[in-house]
Amino acid sequence: MVLDAVARRQDAIAAAVRDGLLGREAPVIGLLDVQGIRETARELHAAFAGPAPVLHTFAVKAASLVPVLELLGAEGVGCEVASPGELELARAAGVPADRTVFDSPAKTVGELRDALETGVAVNADNPQELARLDALVAERAAAGLSPGAPLGLRINPQVGTGSIGAMSTATATSKFGVALRDEGAEQWVVDSYLARPWLTRLHTHTGSQGVPLELMAESVRTVYELAERINRQAGEQRIDTIDIGGGLPVNFGGDETEPSFAAYAGVLRRTVPGLFDGRYTIVTEFGRSLLAKQGFIAALVEYTKTAGGRRIAVTHAGAQVATRTAFAPEAWPLRVGAFDGEGAPKLAHEVVQDVAGPCCFAGDLVARGTALPELEPGDVVALWDTGAYYFSTPFQYNSLPRPAVHGFWRDGDGRVRFALVRPAQRIEEVLADSGAAQSGALTGAPAGRAGGPHRLASSSAS
Ligand SMILES: *Cc1c(COP(=O)(O)O)cnc(C)c1O
Protein backbone atom coordinates (compact mmCIF):
# COMPACT_ATOMS: atom_id res chain seq x y z
CA MET A 1 0.00 0.00 0.00
CA VAL A 2 2.90 2.32 0.75
CA LEU A 3 4.37 1.63 -2.70
CA ASP A 4 1.03 2.30 -4.31
CA ALA A 5 0.71 5.60 -2.46
CA VAL A 6 4.22 6.62 -3.52
CA ALA A 7 3.42 5.78 -7.14
CA ARG A 8 0.15 7.72 -6.97
CA ARG A 9 1.93 10.82 -5.73
CA GLN A 10 4.66 10.60 -8.35
CA ASP A 11 2.08 10.16 -11.09
CA ALA A 12 0.21 13.18 -9.77
CA ILE A 13 3.26 15.40 -10.24
CA ALA A 14 3.68 14.38 -13.89
CA ALA A 15 -0.05 14.84 -14.45
CA ALA A 16 -0.05 18.27 -12.79
CA VAL A 17 2.67 19.40 -15.19
CA ARG A 18 0.84 17.77 -18.12
CA ASP A 19 -2.44 19.51 -17.25
CA GLY A 20 -0.75 22.86 -16.66
CA LEU A 21 -1.69 23.00 -12.96
CA LEU A 22 1.99 23.38 -12.13
CA GLY A 23 4.11 25.62 -14.35
CA ARG A 24 5.15 29.19 -15.03
CA GLU A 25 1.71 30.55 -14.10
CA ALA A 26 1.45 28.42 -10.97
CA PRO A 27 4.97 27.74 -9.70
CA VAL A 28 3.81 26.22 -6.40
CA ILE A 29 0.73 24.13 -5.62
CA GLY A 30 -0.62 21.87 -2.90
CA LEU A 31 -1.79 18.38 -3.83
CA LEU A 32 -4.06 16.05 -1.85
CA ASP A 33 -4.42 12.31 -2.38
CA VAL A 34 -8.17 11.65 -2.22
CA GLN A 35 -7.82 7.88 -2.05
CA GLY A 36 -5.18 8.25 0.66
CA ILE A 37 -7.48 10.44 2.75
CA ARG A 38 -10.34 7.95 2.44
CA GLU A 39 -8.08 5.02 3.35
CA THR A 40 -6.66 6.86 6.35
CA ALA A 41 -10.14 7.68 7.67
CA ARG A 42 -11.06 3.99 7.30
CA GLU A 43 -7.92 2.93 9.19
CA LEU A 44 -8.95 5.30 11.99
CA HIS A 45 -12.46 3.81 12.20
CA ALA A 46 -11.06 0.28 12.16
CA ALA A 47 -8.51 1.02 14.90
CA PHE A 48 -11.16 2.21 17.38
CA ALA A 49 -14.00 -0.12 16.40
CA GLY A 50 -15.51 -1.92 19.37
CA PRO A 51 -18.43 -1.93 21.68
CA ALA A 52 -17.86 1.71 22.71
CA PRO A 53 -19.59 4.28 20.49
CA VAL A 54 -16.95 6.52 18.87
CA LEU A 55 -17.16 9.96 17.29
CA HIS A 56 -14.05 10.78 15.31
CA THR A 57 -13.58 14.46 14.56
CA PHE A 58 -10.89 16.13 12.48
CA ALA A 59 -8.98 19.09 13.94
CA VAL A 60 -9.92 21.67 11.32
CA LYS A 61 -6.79 23.74 11.85
CA ALA A 62 -4.74 20.90 10.34
CA ALA A 63 -6.34 21.37 6.89
CA SER A 64 -8.87 24.19 6.93
CA LEU A 65 -10.36 23.48 3.50
CA VAL A 66 -14.10 22.94 3.08
CA PRO A 67 -13.83 20.15 0.44
CA VAL A 68 -11.45 18.25 2.74
CA LEU A 69 -13.94 18.54 5.61
CA GLU A 70 -16.67 17.31 3.25
CA LEU A 71 -14.56 14.34 2.17
CA LEU A 72 -13.84 13.43 5.79
CA GLY A 73 -17.50 14.00 6.61
CA ALA A 74 -18.43 11.50 3.90
CA GLU A 75 -16.07 9.05 5.64
CA GLY A 76 -17.88 9.59 8.94
CA VAL A 77 -15.41 12.03 10.50
CA GLY A 78 -16.76 15.24 12.10
CA CYS A 79 -14.92 18.44 13.02
CA GLU A 80 -13.03 19.81 16.00
CA VAL A 81 -13.03 23.60 15.75
CA ALA A 82 -11.22 26.29 17.69
CA SER A 83 -12.51 29.57 16.29
CA PRO A 84 -15.65 31.07 14.75
CA GLY A 85 -13.99 30.74 11.33
CA GLU A 86 -13.32 27.05 11.78
CA LEU A 87 -16.87 26.52 13.03
CA GLU A 88 -18.20 28.19 9.87
CA LEU A 89 -15.98 25.96 7.71
CA ALA A 90 -17.44 22.90 9.42
CA ARG A 91 -20.96 24.22 8.82
CA ALA A 92 -20.15 25.04 5.20
CA ALA A 93 -18.97 21.45 4.80
CA GLY A 94 -22.35 20.24 6.08
CA VAL A 95 -20.91 18.71 9.23
CA PRO A 96 -23.83 18.57 11.69
CA ALA A 97 -23.56 20.21 15.12
CA ASP A 98 -23.71 16.85 16.86
CA ARG A 99 -20.53 15.84 15.04
CA THR A 100 -18.73 19.07 15.91
CA VAL A 101 -16.65 19.85 19.01
CA PHE A 102 -15.64 23.38 19.97
CA ASP A 103 -12.32 23.71 21.82
CA SER A 104 -10.49 26.98 22.05
CA PRO A 105 -8.64 28.54 24.92
CA ALA A 106 -10.23 31.97 24.34
CA LYS A 107 -13.92 31.45 23.62
CA THR A 108 -15.98 34.62 23.94
CA VAL A 109 -19.43 34.76 25.54
CA GLY A 110 -20.92 35.25 22.06
CA GLU A 111 -19.19 32.15 20.73
CA LEU A 112 -20.32 30.09 23.72
CA ARG A 113 -23.91 31.29 23.33
CA ASP A 114 -23.87 30.38 19.63
CA ALA A 115 -22.54 26.89 20.46
CA LEU A 116 -25.31 26.26 23.00
CA GLU A 117 -27.99 27.59 20.67
CA THR A 118 -26.82 25.39 17.80
CA GLY A 119 -25.93 22.26 19.78
CA VAL A 120 -22.18 22.23 19.26
CA ALA A 121 -20.32 20.42 22.06
CA VAL A 122 -18.06 22.68 24.12
CA ASN A 123 -15.06 21.78 26.22
CA ALA A 124 -14.47 24.63 28.67
CA ASP A 125 -10.83 25.41 29.20
CA ASN A 126 -10.77 26.95 32.66
CA PRO A 127 -12.84 28.01 35.71
CA GLN A 128 -13.67 31.43 34.24
CA GLU A 129 -15.05 29.83 31.10
CA LEU A 130 -17.06 27.41 33.24
CA ALA A 131 -18.53 30.42 35.06
CA ARG A 132 -19.62 31.84 31.69
CA LEU A 133 -21.28 28.52 30.88
CA ASP A 134 -23.03 28.63 34.27
CA ALA A 135 -24.50 32.01 33.37
CA LEU A 136 -25.58 30.90 29.91
CA VAL A 137 -27.08 27.65 31.18
CA ALA A 138 -28.99 29.62 33.84
CA GLU A 139 -30.20 32.08 31.20
CA ARG A 140 -31.47 29.20 29.09
CA ALA A 141 -33.06 27.48 32.09
CA ALA A 142 -34.94 30.71 32.89
CA ALA A 143 -36.33 30.56 29.36
CA GLY A 144 -37.32 26.93 29.84
CA LEU A 145 -34.47 25.61 27.72
CA SER A 146 -32.00 22.80 28.32
CA PRO A 147 -28.27 23.62 28.20
CA GLY A 148 -28.54 22.88 24.49
CA ALA A 149 -25.23 21.14 23.89
CA PRO A 150 -22.97 18.53 25.49
CA LEU A 151 -20.56 20.31 27.82
CA GLY A 152 -17.30 19.29 29.39
CA LEU A 153 -14.03 20.48 30.84
CA ARG A 154 -10.59 20.25 29.31
CA ILE A 155 -8.14 18.61 31.68
CA ASN A 156 -4.38 19.00 31.58
CA PRO A 157 -3.10 15.86 33.29
CA GLN A 158 0.40 17.43 33.43
CA VAL A 159 2.05 14.23 32.30
CA GLY A 160 5.11 15.94 30.87
CA THR A 161 6.70 17.09 27.67
CA GLY A 162 7.58 15.49 24.36
CA SER A 163 10.58 16.32 22.20
CA ILE A 164 9.11 19.60 20.88
CA GLY A 165 8.22 22.04 23.65
CA ALA A 166 5.96 24.18 21.48
CA MET A 167 3.94 21.08 20.54
CA SER A 168 3.53 19.68 24.05
CA THR A 169 0.13 20.52 25.53
CA ALA A 170 0.21 18.53 28.78
CA THR A 171 3.22 19.96 30.57
CA ALA A 172 3.10 21.25 34.16
CA THR A 173 2.71 24.82 32.95
CA SER A 174 0.80 24.37 29.67
CA LYS A 175 -1.69 27.10 28.81
CA PHE A 176 -4.40 24.53 28.03
CA GLY A 177 -7.09 23.14 30.31
CA VAL A 178 -7.42 22.77 34.05
CA ALA A 179 -4.03 21.77 35.48
CA LEU A 180 -5.15 18.68 37.39
CA ARG A 181 -2.14 18.24 39.65
CA ASP A 182 -2.08 21.79 40.93
CA GLU A 183 -3.03 22.20 44.58
CA GLY A 184 -6.75 21.55 45.05
CA ALA A 185 -7.48 21.29 41.33
CA GLU A 186 -8.71 17.71 41.21
CA GLN A 187 -11.13 18.31 44.08
CA TRP A 188 -12.35 21.46 42.33
CA VAL A 189 -13.01 19.46 39.15
CA VAL A 190 -14.90 16.73 41.02
CA ASP A 191 -16.99 19.29 42.93
CA SER A 192 -17.69 21.19 39.73
CA TYR A 193 -19.14 18.09 38.11
CA LEU A 194 -21.11 17.07 41.18
CA ALA A 195 -22.70 20.53 41.27
CA ARG A 196 -23.61 20.57 37.55
CA PRO A 197 -25.63 17.64 36.21
CA TRP A 198 -25.25 19.10 32.71
CA LEU A 199 -21.48 18.69 32.73
CA THR A 200 -21.18 15.30 31.04
CA ARG A 201 -17.84 15.18 29.24
CA LEU A 202 -14.15 15.15 30.06
CA HIS A 203 -11.59 16.24 27.49
CA THR A 204 -7.84 15.99 27.20
CA HIS A 205 -5.51 16.53 24.27
CA THR A 206 -1.93 15.47 24.83
CA GLY A 207 -0.16 16.34 21.72
CA SER A 208 1.36 16.48 19.60
CA GLN A 209 4.35 15.91 17.31
CA GLY A 210 7.17 14.45 19.41
CA VAL A 211 5.00 13.10 22.23
CA PRO A 212 5.43 9.32 22.85
CA LEU A 213 2.31 7.13 22.64
CA GLU A 214 2.74 5.94 26.23
CA LEU A 215 2.65 9.53 27.48
CA MET A 216 -0.51 10.24 25.49
CA ALA A 217 -2.08 7.06 26.89
CA GLU A 218 -1.10 8.13 30.42
CA SER A 219 -3.11 11.31 29.93
CA VAL A 220 -6.12 9.37 28.74
CA ARG A 221 -5.81 7.03 31.69
CA THR A 222 -5.72 9.97 34.12
CA VAL A 223 -8.88 11.45 32.63
CA TYR A 224 -10.62 8.08 32.53
CA GLU A 225 -9.89 7.54 36.22
CA LEU A 226 -11.20 11.01 36.96
CA ALA A 227 -14.43 10.15 35.12
CA GLU A 228 -14.75 6.95 37.14
CA ARG A 229 -14.26 8.87 40.39
CA ILE A 230 -16.84 11.51 39.45
CA ASN A 231 -19.37 8.89 38.42
CA ARG A 232 -18.80 6.93 41.63
CA GLN A 233 -19.30 10.01 43.78
CA ALA A 234 -22.33 11.12 41.78
CA GLY A 235 -23.86 7.68 42.24
CA GLU A 236 -24.77 7.61 38.55
CA GLN A 237 -23.03 7.85 35.20
CA ARG A 238 -22.69 11.62 35.13
CA ILE A 239 -19.83 11.55 32.63
CA ASP A 240 -20.89 9.68 29.54
CA THR A 241 -18.24 10.86 27.04
CA ILE A 242 -14.47 11.01 27.15
CA ASP A 243 -12.78 13.10 24.49
CA ILE A 244 -9.18 11.92 24.09
CA GLY A 245 -8.10 14.68 21.69
CA GLY A 246 -5.67 14.11 18.84
CA GLY A 247 -1.94 14.51 18.78
CA LEU A 248 -0.76 11.29 17.15
CA PRO A 249 2.74 12.06 15.80
CA VAL A 250 3.64 11.64 12.13
CA ASN A 251 6.79 10.07 10.70
CA PHE A 252 8.27 12.79 8.50
CA GLY A 253 11.35 10.62 7.89
CA GLY A 254 9.87 8.02 5.53
CA ASP A 255 6.87 6.86 3.56
CA GLU A 256 5.57 4.43 6.18
CA THR A 257 2.74 5.56 8.43
CA GLU A 258 4.44 5.16 11.79
CA PRO A 259 2.92 5.06 14.35
CA SER A 260 -0.41 3.90 12.94
CA PHE A 261 -3.84 4.55 14.43
CA ALA A 262 -3.96 0.81 15.16
CA ALA A 263 -0.73 1.01 17.16
CA TYR A 264 -2.02 3.92 19.23
CA ALA A 265 -5.41 2.29 19.80
CA GLY A 266 -3.51 -0.84 20.88
CA VAL A 267 -1.52 1.11 23.49
CA LEU A 268 -4.75 2.74 24.68
CA ARG A 269 -6.60 -0.58 24.93
CA ARG A 270 -3.79 -1.98 27.07
CA THR A 271 -3.42 1.13 29.24
CA VAL A 272 -7.11 2.06 29.67
CA PRO A 273 -9.19 -1.05 28.88
CA GLY A 274 -12.26 0.37 30.65
CA LEU A 275 -12.50 3.20 28.15
CA PHE A 276 -13.41 0.72 25.44
CA ASP A 277 -15.98 -1.44 27.24
CA GLY A 278 -19.01 0.52 26.03
CA ARG A 279 -19.87 2.60 29.11
CA TYR A 280 -18.38 5.73 27.57
CA THR A 281 -18.65 7.35 24.18
CA ILE A 282 -15.15 8.07 22.89
CA VAL A 283 -14.46 11.27 20.96
CA THR A 284 -11.18 11.73 19.06
CA GLU A 285 -9.73 14.86 17.44
CA PHE A 286 -6.88 13.80 15.18
CA GLY A 287 -5.43 16.37 12.79
CA ARG A 288 -1.90 15.89 11.53
CA SER A 289 -2.05 12.09 11.52
CA LEU A 290 -5.13 12.11 9.26
CA LEU A 291 -3.79 14.46 6.60
CA ALA A 292 -0.01 14.96 6.72
CA LYS A 293 0.94 11.99 4.56
CA GLN A 294 -1.98 12.55 2.20
CA GLY A 295 -0.72 15.84 0.84
CA PHE A 296 2.41 17.44 -0.54
CA ILE A 297 3.71 20.64 -2.08
CA ALA A 298 5.09 20.72 -5.63
CA ALA A 299 7.15 23.73 -6.71
CA LEU A 300 9.33 24.81 -9.59
CA VAL A 301 13.05 25.39 -9.22
CA GLU A 302 13.66 28.93 -10.48
CA TYR A 303 17.45 29.17 -10.13
CA THR A 304 20.41 27.21 -8.86
CA LYS A 305 23.56 28.79 -7.53
CA THR A 306 26.47 28.32 -5.20
CA ALA A 307 27.57 30.51 -2.30
CA GLY A 308 30.65 29.83 -0.21
CA GLY A 309 30.80 26.34 -1.64
CA ARG A 310 27.17 25.67 -0.72
CA ARG A 311 24.83 24.60 -3.53
CA ILE A 312 21.40 26.18 -3.36
CA ALA A 313 18.26 25.55 -5.38
CA VAL A 314 15.94 28.56 -5.20
CA THR A 315 12.38 27.28 -5.51
CA HIS A 316 8.88 28.72 -5.12
CA ALA A 317 8.14 26.80 -1.91
CA GLY A 318 9.51 28.35 1.26
CA ALA A 319 8.28 29.84 4.49
CA GLN A 320 4.96 30.92 2.94
CA VAL A 321 3.89 27.27 2.68
CA ALA A 322 6.38 25.49 4.96
CA THR A 323 6.41 28.00 7.79
CA ARG A 324 7.24 25.63 10.61
CA THR A 325 10.10 24.05 8.70
CA ALA A 326 11.64 27.41 7.82
CA PHE A 327 11.45 28.73 11.38
CA ALA A 328 12.10 25.52 13.34
CA PRO A 329 14.00 23.25 10.94
CA GLU A 330 15.22 20.83 13.63
CA ALA A 331 11.69 20.16 14.84
CA TRP A 332 10.08 20.00 11.39
CA PRO A 333 12.44 18.40 8.85
CA LEU A 334 10.87 17.58 5.49
CA ARG A 335 11.81 15.04 2.86
CA VAL A 336 12.27 16.54 -0.58
CA GLY A 337 11.68 14.73 -3.86
CA ALA A 338 13.43 15.80 -7.09
CA PHE A 339 11.62 15.71 -10.43
CA ASP A 340 12.49 16.98 -13.88
CA GLY A 341 10.60 19.61 -15.85
CA GLU A 342 8.12 16.98 -17.07
CA GLY A 343 7.47 15.85 -13.54
CA ALA A 344 9.35 12.55 -13.93
CA PRO A 345 11.58 11.41 -11.05
CA LYS A 346 14.98 12.98 -11.60
CA LEU A 347 17.76 10.51 -12.29
CA ALA A 348 20.80 12.83 -12.17
CA HIS A 349 23.62 11.97 -9.75
CA GLU A 350 23.06 13.15 -6.18
CA VAL A 351 24.81 16.18 -4.79
CA VAL A 352 24.51 17.82 -1.42
CA GLN A 353 22.39 20.95 -1.71
CA ASP A 354 20.11 23.34 0.14
CA VAL A 355 16.55 23.84 -1.04
CA ALA A 356 15.44 27.42 -0.53
CA GLY A 357 12.17 29.28 -0.95
CA PRO A 358 11.26 32.62 -2.50
CA CYS A 359 11.05 34.66 0.72
CA CYS A 360 13.46 37.45 1.54
CA PHE A 361 15.04 36.20 4.73
CA ALA A 362 18.07 33.98 5.07
CA GLY A 363 16.32 31.22 6.99
CA ASP A 364 13.88 30.57 4.14
CA LEU A 365 15.11 27.02 3.55
CA VAL A 366 13.06 23.85 3.39
CA ALA A 367 16.06 21.50 3.36
CA ARG A 368 19.70 22.01 4.34
CA GLY A 369 22.66 19.98 3.19
CA THR A 370 20.48 17.29 1.72
CA ALA A 371 21.66 14.79 -0.92
CA LEU A 372 19.39 15.04 -3.96
CA PRO A 373 19.73 14.55 -7.69
CA GLU A 374 21.39 17.72 -8.91
CA LEU A 375 18.61 20.26 -9.41
CA GLU A 376 18.41 22.64 -12.37
CA PRO A 377 16.14 25.55 -13.25
CA GLY A 378 12.76 24.27 -14.45
CA ASP A 379 12.90 21.13 -12.29
CA VAL A 380 10.21 20.36 -9.76
CA VAL A 381 10.67 19.67 -6.07
CA ALA A 382 8.13 17.89 -3.91
CA LEU A 383 7.87 18.51 -0.18
CA TRP A 384 6.35 15.29 1.12
CA ASP A 385 4.01 14.83 4.09
CA THR A 386 2.78 18.42 4.01
CA GLY A 387 -0.96 17.69 3.86
CA ALA A 388 -1.50 19.08 7.38
CA TYR A 389 -0.46 22.50 8.71
CA TYR A 390 1.55 23.43 5.60
CA PHE A 391 -0.04 24.68 2.36
CA SER A 392 -3.48 24.75 3.98
CA THR A 393 -2.31 27.34 6.52
CA PRO A 394 -0.05 29.64 4.51
CA PHE A 395 1.88 32.60 5.85
CA GLN A 396 1.45 35.79 3.87
CA TYR A 397 5.09 36.88 4.07
CA ASN A 398 6.38 39.05 1.21
CA SER A 399 2.77 39.33 -0.02
CA LEU A 400 3.18 35.93 -1.63
CA PRO A 401 -0.20 34.57 -2.71
CA ARG A 402 -1.77 31.46 -1.25
CA PRO A 403 -1.16 28.64 -3.71
CA ALA A 404 -3.93 26.60 -5.31
CA VAL A 405 -4.74 23.22 -3.78
CA HIS A 406 -5.88 20.32 -5.96
CA GLY A 407 -7.17 16.92 -4.98
CA PHE A 408 -6.18 14.01 -7.21
CA TRP A 409 -7.26 10.42 -7.84
CA ARG A 410 -6.93 7.82 -10.55
CA ASP A 411 -9.91 7.18 -12.80
CA GLY A 412 -10.95 3.73 -14.03
CA ASP A 413 -8.27 3.83 -16.74
CA GLY A 414 -5.54 4.69 -14.26
CA ARG A 415 -5.34 8.28 -15.48
CA VAL A 416 -4.79 10.93 -12.83
CA ARG A 417 -7.71 13.34 -12.41
CA PHE A 418 -7.77 16.59 -10.46
CA ALA A 419 -10.36 18.70 -8.68
CA LEU A 420 -9.70 22.23 -7.49
CA VAL A 421 -9.93 22.38 -3.68
CA ARG A 422 -8.93 26.02 -3.26
CA PRO A 423 -8.01 28.49 -6.00
CA ALA A 424 -4.72 30.31 -5.86
CA GLN A 425 -5.00 33.78 -4.41
CA ARG A 426 -4.97 36.35 -7.21
CA ILE A 427 -2.79 39.46 -7.03
CA GLU A 428 -5.97 41.60 -6.82
CA GLU A 429 -6.90 39.62 -3.70
CA VAL A 430 -3.45 40.17 -2.24
CA LEU A 431 -4.03 43.88 -2.78
CA ALA A 432 -7.48 43.78 -1.20
CA ASP A 433 -6.11 41.88 1.82
CA SER A 434 -3.39 44.50 2.13
CA GLY A 435 -5.57 47.56 2.55
CA ALA A 436 -5.64 48.68 -1.09
CA ALA A 437 -9.23 49.88 -0.63
CA GLN A 438 -8.05 51.94 2.34
CA SER A 439 -5.58 53.80 0.16
CA GLY A 440 -5.22 57.35 1.52
CA ALA A 441 -6.30 56.41 5.04
CA LEU A 442 -3.06 57.57 6.59
CA THR A 443 -1.81 60.25 4.25
CA GLY A 444 -5.23 61.94 4.56
CA ALA A 445 -4.74 62.48 8.30
CA PRO A 446 -3.42 65.91 9.28
CA ALA A 447 0.31 66.02 8.63
CA GLY A 448 0.89 68.40 11.57
CA ARG A 449 3.65 70.94 11.77
CA ALA A 450 7.25 69.96 11.98
CA GLY A 451 8.21 69.84 15.62
CA GLY A 452 8.85 66.32 16.62
CA PRO A 453 7.13 63.62 18.63
CA HIS A 454 5.33 65.98 21.06
CA ARG A 455 3.14 67.03 18.12
CA LEU A 456 2.10 63.42 17.64
CA ALA A 457 1.47 62.98 21.34
CA SER A 458 -0.75 66.03 21.61
CA SER A 459 -2.72 65.26 18.44
CA SER A 460 -3.42 61.68 19.53
CA ALA A 461 -4.70 62.96 22.86
CA SER A 462 -7.20 65.28 21.22
C1 LIG B 1 -4.54 20.89 17.41
C2 LIG B 1 -5.50 20.12 18.22
C3 LIG B 1 -5.85 18.82 17.85
C4 LIG B 1 -5.18 18.10 16.70
O1 LIG B 1 -3.82 17.87 16.96
P1 LIG B 1 -2.96 17.01 15.94
O2 LIG B 1 -1.60 17.02 16.54
O3 LIG B 1 -2.99 17.69 14.62
O4 LIG B 1 -3.56 15.65 15.87
C5 LIG B 1 -6.83 18.17 18.58
N1 LIG B 1 -7.42 18.76 19.64
C6 LIG B 1 -7.10 20.00 20.05
C7 LIG B 1 -7.79 20.59 21.20
C8 LIG B 1 -6.13 20.72 19.35
O5 LIG B 1 -5.79 21.94 19.76
The ligand as an SDF file (V2000), in Angstrom:
LIG
                    3D

 15 15  0  0  0  0  0  0  0  0999 V2000
   -4.5410   20.8930   17.4070 C   0  0  0  0  0  0  0  0  0  0  0  0
   -5.5020   20.1160   18.2210 C   0  0  0  0  0  0  0  0  0  0  0  0
   -5.8470   18.8190   17.8480 C   0  0  0  0  0  0  0  0  0  0  0  0
   -5.1770   18.1000   16.7000 C   0  0  0  0  0  0  0  0  0  0  0  0
   -3.8190   17.8700   16.9610 O   0  0  0  0  0  0  0  0  0  0  0  0
   -2.9590   17.0110   15.9380 P   0  0  0  0  0  0  0  0  0  0  0  0
   -1.5970   17.0210   16.5430 O   0  0  0  0  0  0  0  0  0  0  0  0
   -2.9900   17.6940   14.6220 O   0  0  0  0  0  0  0  0  0  0  0  0
   -3.5580   15.6500   15.8750 O   0  0  0  0  0  0  0  0  0  0  0  0
   -6.8310   18.1700   18.5780 C   0  0  0  0  0  0  0  0  0  0  0  0
   -7.4180   18.7630   19.6380 N   0  0  0  0  0  0  0  0  0  0  0  0
   -7.0950   20.0040   20.0450 C   0  0  0  0  0  0  0  0  0  0  0  0
   -7.7900   20.5870   21.2020 C   0  0  0  0  0  0  0  0  0  0  0  0
   -6.1330   20.7190   19.3500 C   0  0  0  0  0  0  0  0  0  0  0  0
   -5.7910   21.9450   19.7610 O   0  0  0  0  0  0  0  0  0  0  0  0
  1  2  1  0
  2  3  1  0
  2 14  2  0
  3  4  1  0
  3 10  2  0
  4  5  1  0
  5  6  1  0
  6  7  2  0
  6  8  1  0
  6  9  1  0
 10 11  1  0
 11 12  2  0
 12 13  1  0
 12 14  1  0
 14 15  1  0
M  END
$$$$
